[in-house]
């Protein structure tokens, strides 16, 4: 399954949503913009966004 991940970056918070073309929202994620938060985003995206 292919998905598109949109990221809404702000100064202190990142929000991401994963979407597919059939069922819509696959997952949502929010974290701070620290190095730890960015790594968590990479992990979330690579593990199927659940």
N, C-alpha and C positions, 0 to 999 in steps of 0.2 A: 504494500500500500504506500502510495506517495502522499506526503503531507507538506503543507506550507506553514512555516513558523513566522509569525509577525512579532516584532519586538517594539515596545513603546518605551524608549529610554528617557528617564528624567534624571535630575541631578543626584538624587539619593535612592531612587527605586527603579528597578526594571520590571516590566510586566511583559510576558510572552503568551501567545495563544497559538496552538497548533490546530490547523484546519485541514480537512480533506474535501474533495469535490462532491462527496455523496452524503455523508452523515453530518457534516458541519464541524462543530468544535470537538476536537479529540482530547484536549487538555489545556489547562491554564496554569501559569506559574508566575509568582511574584517574589522578588528578593531584593536586598539592598545592592548597591553598585560597587561594593568592595571586591577585592580579588577573589575572596571566598564565594561571593554571590555570582560572579562571572563564571567561575568554575562550576558552580551548581547549575547554572543555565546550560553549560556545555553538557554536563552529565544528564540533565533532564531531557535535552533534545536528542542525545545519542541513545537513550534507553527507551525510546518509544513514546515519550511525552505524557506518561500517565502519572 
